[in-house]
Amino acid sequence: MRQVTKIPIKHHPSDLYFRVNTIDLIDKARKEIRVVTGEFSILYFSDVLEAFREAIQNRNVTVEAYLGRCDVDTTNLAIVNNMIVYSGKKMPESGNHYMIVDRKHIIVSEKHVPYSVGERHGYVVQDNEKFAANWLTEFDSLKKKVKKPSTKLIDYRKKSRELIASIYN
């Protein structure tokens, strides 16, 4: 059986090393990227967003993202950047967030204490289809729980009005 080499990602207050590793994998993508995350906050780093845009626009890479408990602005950001978004309500039982590239490369952000900047624990595994297959199965399982992908921007003003109405009713 092939040994799985997990390359640990060093800690950094601004998630610099996690971002660099993420961009490296996005740059390797030739066909597809699959993402499972809660908030998808990494999209707010311009270097990461630009890597996704370049992959989608210049190399025709398909990006599918399962977003569990994601806010409206981030969901809209993913949609306007031509990502296929599955808005879910649950995260994997492990609590891990991850990205799979071309069914053989994966970056994992292991469950960590929320809002603990610079305390991310994660690793990269490259060129291992067998290791990535288990994560792809989990992605597909989460995706199936969402009836269809989100394709229209969410009207956050309507959502805000509904929230305010629910508070006062």
C-alpha positions as CSV (number, residue, x, y, z in Angstrom):
1,M,0.0,0.0,0.0
2,R,1.3,3.5,-0.9
3,Q,2.4,5.6,2.0
4,V,0.5,8.8,2.5
5,T,2.8,11.8,3.0
6,K,1.1,14.6,4.8
7,I,3.1,17.8,4.5
8,P,2.2,20.0,7.5
9,I,1.4,23.7,7.0
10,K,3.3,26.1,9.2
11,H,1.4,28.5,11.4
12,H,1.2,32.2,10.5
13,P,-1.0,35.0,11.9
14,S,-2.3,35.9,8.5
15,D,-2.6,32.3,7.3
16,L,0.2,33.1,4.8
17,Y,1.4,29.5,4.5
18,F,-2.1,28.1,4.1
19,R,-2.8,30.6,1.4
20,V,0.5,29.9,-0.4
21,N,-0.3,26.1,-0.3
22,T,-3.8,26.7,-1.5
23,I,-2.7,28.8,-4.4
24,D,-0.1,26.3,-5.4
25,L,-2.8,23.6,-5.6
26,I,-5.2,25.9,-7.5
27,D,-2.4,26.6,-10.0
28,K,-2.0,22.8,-10.5
29,A,-5.6,22.4,-11.4
30,R,-6.4,21.4,-14.9
31,K,-9.9,20.0,-14.7
32,E,-11.7,20.4,-11.3
33,I,-11.5,21.7,-7.8
34,R,-13.9,20.6,-5.0
35,V,-14.1,22.6,-1.8
36,V,-15.8,21.8,1.5
37,T,-15.8,24.6,4.0
38,G,-18.0,26.5,6.4
39,E,-17.4,30.2,5.8
40,F,-15.0,30.1,2.7
41,S,-13.3,33.2,4.2
42,I,-10.1,32.4,2.3
43,L,-11.9,34.0,-0.8
44,Y,-11.4,37.4,0.9
45,F,-7.7,37.2,0.3
46,S,-7.1,38.7,-3.1
47,D,-4.3,36.4,-4.0
48,V,-6.4,33.3,-3.4
49,L,-9.5,34.8,-5.2
50,E,-7.3,35.7,-8.2
51,A,-5.9,32.2,-8.3
52,F,-9.5,30.8,-8.5
53,R,-10.4,33.3,-11.1
54,E,-7.4,32.5,-13.3
55,A,-8.2,28.8,-13.0
56,I,-11.8,29.2,-13.9
57,Q,-11.4,31.8,-16.7
58,N,-8.1,30.9,-18.3
59,R,-7.9,27.1,-17.8
60,N,-11.7,26.3,-17.7
61,V,-11.3,24.6,-14.4
62,T,-14.7,23.7,-12.8
63,V,-14.9,24.8,-9.1
64,E,-17.6,23.2,-7.0
65,A,-18.0,24.4,-3.4
66,Y,-20.1,22.9,-0.6
67,L,-20.6,25.8,1.8
68,G,-21.9,24.8,5.2
69,R,-23.3,27.7,7.2
70,C,-21.8,30.3,4.9
71,D,-22.9,34.0,5.0
72,V,-24.7,35.6,2.1
73,D,-21.8,37.9,1.0
74,T,-19.4,35.1,0.6
75,T,-21.9,32.8,-1.1
76,N,-22.5,35.7,-3.6
77,L,-18.8,36.2,-4.1
78,A,-18.4,32.6,-5.0
79,I,-21.3,32.7,-7.4
80,V,-20.2,35.8,-9.2
81,N,-16.8,34.2,-9.7
82,N,-18.5,31.3,-11.6
83,M,-18.2,28.7,-8.9
84,I,-20.9,26.1,-8.5
85,V,-22.1,26.6,-5.0
86,Y,-24.0,24.1,-2.8
87,S,-25.3,25.9,0.2
88,G,-25.6,23.3,3.0
89,K,-26.5,23.4,6.7
90,K,-24.0,20.9,8.0
91,M,-20.3,20.3,8.0
92,P,-18.6,17.0,7.9
93,E,-18.6,15.2,11.2
94,S,-14.8,15.6,11.4
95,G,-15.2,19.4,11.2
96,N,-12.4,19.5,8.7
97,H,-12.4,21.9,5.7
98,Y,-10.6,20.9,2.5
99,M,-10.0,21.4,-1.1
100,I,-9.4,18.6,-3.6
101,V,-7.7,19.3,-7.0
102,D,-8.0,17.1,-10.0
103,R,-8.9,14.1,-7.8
104,K,-5.3,13.7,-6.5
105,H,-4.2,16.7,-4.6
106,I,-5.7,17.8,-1.3
107,I,-5.3,20.5,1.3
108,V,-6.9,20.0,4.7
109,S,-7.6,22.5,7.4
110,E,-8.2,20.4,10.5
111,K,-10.9,21.5,12.9
112,H,-9.6,24.3,15.1
113,V,-11.0,26.6,17.7
114,P,-13.1,29.3,15.9
115,Y,-11.4,32.7,15.5
116,S,-8.0,31.5,16.7
117,V,-6.0,33.4,14.2
118,G,-2.6,31.8,13.4
119,E,-3.7,28.5,15.1
120,R,-4.8,26.7,12.0
121,H,-3.7,23.0,11.8
122,G,-3.5,21.6,8.3
123,Y,-1.6,19.6,5.8
124,V,-1.2,18.9,2.0
125,V,-1.2,15.6,0.3
126,Q,-0.1,15.6,-3.4
127,D,-0.5,13.0,-6.2
128,N,-2.5,10.5,-4.2
129,E,-5.8,9.6,-5.9
130,K,-6.5,6.8,-3.3
131,F,-6.2,9.2,-0.4
132,A,-8.3,11.9,-2.2
133,A,-11.0,9.4,-3.1
134,N,-12.3,9.2,0.5
135,W,-12.6,13.0,0.6
136,L,-14.4,13.1,-2.8
137,T,-16.9,10.5,-1.5
138,E,-17.6,12.8,1.5
139,F,-17.9,15.8,-0.8
140,D,-20.4,14.0,-3.1
141,S,-22.4,12.9,0.0
142,L,-22.7,16.5,1.3
143,K,-23.6,17.7,-2.2
144,K,-26.4,15.2,-2.6
145,K,-28.1,16.6,0.6
146,V,-28.5,19.9,-1.3
147,K,-31.2,19.7,-3.9
148,K,-29.5,21.9,-6.5
149,P,-26.7,24.4,-6.6
150,S,-27.2,28.0,-5.9
151,T,-27.0,29.9,-9.2
152,K,-28.7,33.2,-8.4
153,L,-27.3,35.8,-6.1
154,I,-28.9,35.9,-2.7
155,D,-30.8,39.2,-2.1
156,Y,-29.3,40.1,1.2
157,R,-31.6,43.0,1.6
158,K,-34.6,40.7,1.5
159,K,-32.9,38.4,4.0
160,S,-32.3,41.3,6.3
161,R,-35.9,42.4,6.1
162,E,-37.1,38.9,6.8
163,L,-34.8,38.7,9.9
164,I,-36.0,42.0,11.2
165,A,-39.6,41.0,10.6
166,S,-39.1,37.8,12.5
167,I,-37.6,39.6,15.5
168,Y,-40.6,42.0,15.7
169,N,-43.4,39.5,15.0
